[in-house]
């Protein structure tokens, strides 16, 4: 069920919808767009019936009550644009048997607000190097939209599947009479579990060109450069597997820490990163601050990444 906080008057809006997926290409691009546009929240889909908890979270030795992912709608109005935007961000994919119904909920709201076209993003694993610029592929619900993609340098995907809600939403959109386009950003097969800002930037830039709007994507460039060093370690590791006398390989534990660190870097807001660094500095002078620091690391599920640094606070005897 959709719960609305307000009902904004929108001008011929387009819908941009995204969920987590490979490389987090889709959700990263849409979330970045929302943040840069400062789009305002106006509704959400209530989680009841669409999500089923499959584990228990533990904090301070105590099991917490189930927490359901958020599925929120945002809107953005621009007097210079012919089309306002509705942005839908899903923190998680709904249960498999509920995906079709979930898509219908989104599109029913889209119809209510006069949405003319639906955009989604996705990832396309490819035989490519992570240092290369990713190509953008596209699929459309109607043949007349294909030329638009070609005009912007997008390669057409002739066959295949787009798994999850990032693909299914467009299929249901076509069924309900909406135009729809999915933009897929290339990423290397060996990085599908690592957030890929470079691919997110590629699909976002195409979307902005198609809509006729400008968004500063320099922060995505910065994030991409920051994680490239970590990816290089993976590349070196895999290359060493084919050598007769390999150097000492990266341990499984190191691989997990690198993966978690790379994911965390692009997932955590800058404000949270700054707070964590500040707490580390404060804990060096006052060890009682370590409790708050540990709580912040647990909150973002990145304690493992900082574990050694955290334990060093006690080894060095900062009191």
C-alpha positions in Angstrom: 0.0 0.0 0.0 1.3 3.5 -0.9 1.2 6.1 1.8 1.5 9.7 0.6 2.7 12.6 2.7 1.7 15.1 0.1 0.4 15.3 -3.5 2.7 17.6 -5.5 1.5 19.0 -8.9 3.9 17.7 -11.5 4.5 18.7 -15.1 4.6 15.7 -17.5 6.9 13.8 -15.1 9.3 10.9 -15.8 9.8 8.2 -13.3 13.3 7.0 -12.3 13.3 3.9 -10.2 16.1 1.8 -8.8 17.0 -1.0 -6.4 20.2 -2.7 -5.3 21.9 -5.0 -7.9 25.3 -5.9 -9.3 27.8 -3.3 -8.6 25.0 -1.3 -7.0 25.0 0.6 -10.4 21.3 1.3 -10.4 20.7 2.4 -6.8 23.9 4.4 -6.7 23.0 6.4 -9.8 19.4 7.1 -8.7 20.4 8.0 -5.1 23.1 10.3 -6.3 20.6 12.0 -8.6 18.1 12.5 -5.7 20.8 14.0 -3.5 22.1 16.4 -6.1 18.6 17.5 -7.1 17.6 17.7 -3.4 14.4 15.9 -4.4 11.7 16.0 -1.7 10.2 12.8 -0.2 6.4 12.6 -0.7 5.5 9.0 -0.2 6.5 5.4 0.4 5.3 1.9 -0.1 4.5 0.2 3.3 6.6 -2.9 3.8 3.9 -5.1 5.2 3.4 -8.2 3.0 6.2 -7.3 0.5 9.2 -8.2 2.6 9.9 -11.2 4.8 12.8 -11.0 7.3 15.2 -13.9 7.0 17.6 -13.2 9.9 18.0 -11.4 13.2 20.1 -8.4 13.9 22.1 -8.2 17.2 23.2 -5.1 19.0 24.9 -5.1 22.4 24.2 -8.8 22.8 20.4 -8.2 22.3 18.4 -9.4 19.4 16.5 -6.5 17.8 13.0 -6.6 16.4 12.7 -7.0 12.6 13.5 -4.0 10.5 12.0 -3.6 7.1 13.6 -1.9 4.1 12.3 1.5 3.0 10.7 2.1 -0.4 10.3 5.8 -0.9 9.1 8.2 -3.6 10.7 11.7 -4.2 9.8 14.5 -6.5 11.7 17.3 -8.2 10.4 20.3 -10.1 12.4 22.4 -12.5 11.0 25.4 -14.3 13.6 25.0 -17.0 12.7 21.4 -17.8 9.8 20.1 -19.8 9.5 17.2 -17.4 9.5 17.0 -13.6 10.8 13.8 -12.0 9.5 11.2 -9.7 12.4 9.2 -8.1 11.7 5.9 -6.5 14.4 4.3 -4.3 14.1 0.8 -2.9 16.5 -0.2 -0.2 15.9 -3.9 -1.1 14.1 -6.0 -3.6 10.7 -7.3 -2.4 10.1 -11.1 -1.9 10.1 -12.9 -5.3 6.4 -13.8 -5.2 5.5 -10.2 -4.5 7.6 -8.5 -7.2 4.8 -8.2 -9.8 2.4 -6.7 -7.2 5.1 -4.3 -6.0 5.7 -3.1 -9.5 2.0 -2.5 -9.9 1.9 -0.4 -6.8 4.7 1.8 -8.2 3.0 2.2 -11.6 -0.4 2.9 -10.2 1.1 5.9 -8.4 3.0 6.8 -11.6 -0.4 6.8 -13.4 -2.0 9.0 -10.7 0.7 11.6 -11.2 0.7 11.5 -15.0 4.1 9.9 -15.5 4.9 9.7 -19.2 8.0 7.5 -19.2 9.7 5.1 -16.8 13.5 4.9 -16.5 15.5 2.2 -14.7 19.2 1.4 -14.4 21.0 -1.9 -14.3 24.5 -3.4 -14.6 25.9 -5.4 -17.5 28.9 -7.6 -16.6 31.4 -7.6 -19.4 34.9 -8.8 -20.4 36.6 -5.5 -19.8 39.2 -3.9 -17.6 38.2 -1.8 -14.6 40.4 1.0 -15.9 38.3 1.3 -19.1 35.4 3.6 -19.5 32.2 1.6 -19.3 29.9 1.5 -22.3 26.2 2.0 -21.7 23.7 -0.4 -23.2 19.9 0.1 -23.4 16.6 -1.6 -23.9 13.2 0.0 -24.7 9.6 -1.0 -24.3 8.7 0.5 -27.8 10.7 0.5 -31.0 10.2 4.3 -31.4 12.5 4.9 -28.4 15.5 3.0 -29.9 16.6 5.9 -32.0 16.8 8.1 -28.9 19.3 5.7 -27.4 21.4 5.4 -30.5 21.6 9.2 -30.8 23.2 9.4 -27.4 25.7 6.7 -28.1 23.9 3.9 -26.3 24.3 0.4 -27.7 21.1 -1.6 -28.0 20.8 -4.9 -26.1 19.2 -7.3 -28.6 18.4 -10.2 -26.3 18.9 -11.5 -22.8 17.4 -10.8 -19.4 17.4 -8.0 -16.8 16.9 -9.7 -13.4 15.1 -8.3 -10.5 12.9 -5.2 -10.2 15.2 -3.0 -12.3 14.0 -5.1 -15.2 10.6 -6.3 -14.2 9.3 -2.8 -13.6 9.7 -2.0 -17.3 8.0 -5.2 -18.4 5.0 -4.3 -16.2 5.2 -0.7 -17.4 4.8 -1.9 -21.0 1.9 -4.0 -20.0 0.2 -1.0 -18.5 0.9 1.3 -21.5 3.9 3.2 -20.2 7.0 4.0 -22.3 10.1 2.7 -20.7 13.9 2.6 -21.0 16.6 0.7 -19.1 20.1 2.0 -19.2 22.8 -0.7 -18.3 26.3 0.3 -17.3 29.1 -2.1 -18.1 31.3 -3.4 -15.4 34.0 -6.1 -15.2 32.9 -9.6 -14.2 35.4 -9.7 -11.5 34.0 -6.6 -9.8 30.2 -7.4 -9.7 30.3 -7.5 -5.9 31.9 -4.1 -5.6 30.1 -0.8 -5.9 31.0 0.7 -9.2 30.6 4.6 -9.3 32.1 4.7 -12.7 29.3 2.7 -14.2 26.7 4.6 -12.2 28.1 7.8 -13.6 27.9 6.5 -17.2 24.2 5.6 -17.0 23.4 8.8 -15.1 25.0 11.0 -17.6 23.0 9.4 -20.4 19.8 9.9 -18.5 20.6 13.6 -17.9 21.3 14.1 -21.6 18.0 12.4 -22.6 16.0 14.5 -20.1 17.9 17.7 -20.8 19.3 18.5 -17.4 22.7 19.0 -15.8 24.0 17.2 -12.8 27.5 17.5 -11.4 29.0 14.0 -11.4 32.5 14.9 -10.2 31.9 13.2 -6.8 31.4 9.9 -8.6 34.8 10.4 -10.3 36.4 11.0 -6.9 34.8 7.9 -5.5 35.8 5.8 -8.5 39.4 6.8 -8.1 39.4 6.1 -4.4 38.3 2.4 -4.8 40.5 1.7 -7.9 43.5 0.9 -5.7 41.5 -1.8 -3.9 40.4 -3.3 -7.2 44.0 -3.4 -8.3 44.7 -5.8 -5.4 42.0 -8.1 -6.7 43.4 -7.9 -10.2 46.9 -8.8 -9.0 45.5 -11.6 -6.9 43.7 -13.2 -9.8 46.7 -12.8 -12.1 48.9 -14.5 -9.6 46.7 -17.6 -9.6 48.0 -18.4 -13.1 51.7 -18.1 -12.3 53.9 -21.2 -11.6 55.6 -19.4 -8.7 53.1 -16.9 -7.4 53.9 -14.5 -4.7 52.0 -14.8 -1.4 48.3 -14.4 -2.4 45.9 -12.2 -0.6 44.2 -14.2 2.2 40.5 -14.8 2.2 40.2 -12.5 5.2 42.1 -9.7 3.4 39.8 -10.2 0.3 36.7 -9.8 2.6 38.1 -6.7 4.2 38.9 -5.1 0.9 35.4 -5.9 -0.4 33.7 -4.6 2.7 35.9 -1.5 2.7 35.2 -0.7 -1.0 31.5 -1.2 -0.5 31.4 0.9 2.7 33.3 3.8 1.2 30.7 4.5 -1.4 27.7 3.4 0.7 28.3 5.7 3.7 27.4 9.4 3.6 30.2 11.9 3.8 28.8 13.2 7.1 29.1 9.7 8.6 32.6 9.2 7.4 33.6 12.6 8.9 32.0 11.6 12.2 33.8 8.3 12.4 37.2 10.0 11.7 36.4 12.6 14.4 35.5 9.9 16.9 38.8 8.1 16.2 40.7 11.3 17.0 38.7 11.9 20.1 39.1 8.2 21.3 42.9 8.6 21.1 42.7 11.3 23.7 39.7 9.9 25.7 39.2 6.1 25.5 35.6 6.5 26.8 34.7 7.8 23.4 35.5 4.3 22.0 32.0 3.1 23.0 30.3 5.7 20.8 32.8 5.0 18.0 32.0 1.3 18.1 28.3 2.0 18.0 28.8 4.2 14.9 30.9 1.5 13.1 28.2 -1.1 13.9 25.5 1.2 12.7 27.0 1.3 9.3 28.1 -2.4 9.4 31.8 -1.5 8.9 33.4 -2.5 12.2 35.3 -5.3 10.4 36.9 -2.8 8.1 38.2 -0.7 11.0 38.7 -3.5 13.5 42.5 -3.3 13.6 42.5 0.5 13.9 39.9 0.3 16.6 41.8 -2.3 18.7 45.0 -0.2 18.3 43.3 2.4 20.5 43.5 0.0 23.4 46.9 -1.5 22.6 48.5 1.9 22.6 47.0 2.8 25.9 45.2 5.9 25.0 43.4 7.0 28.2 
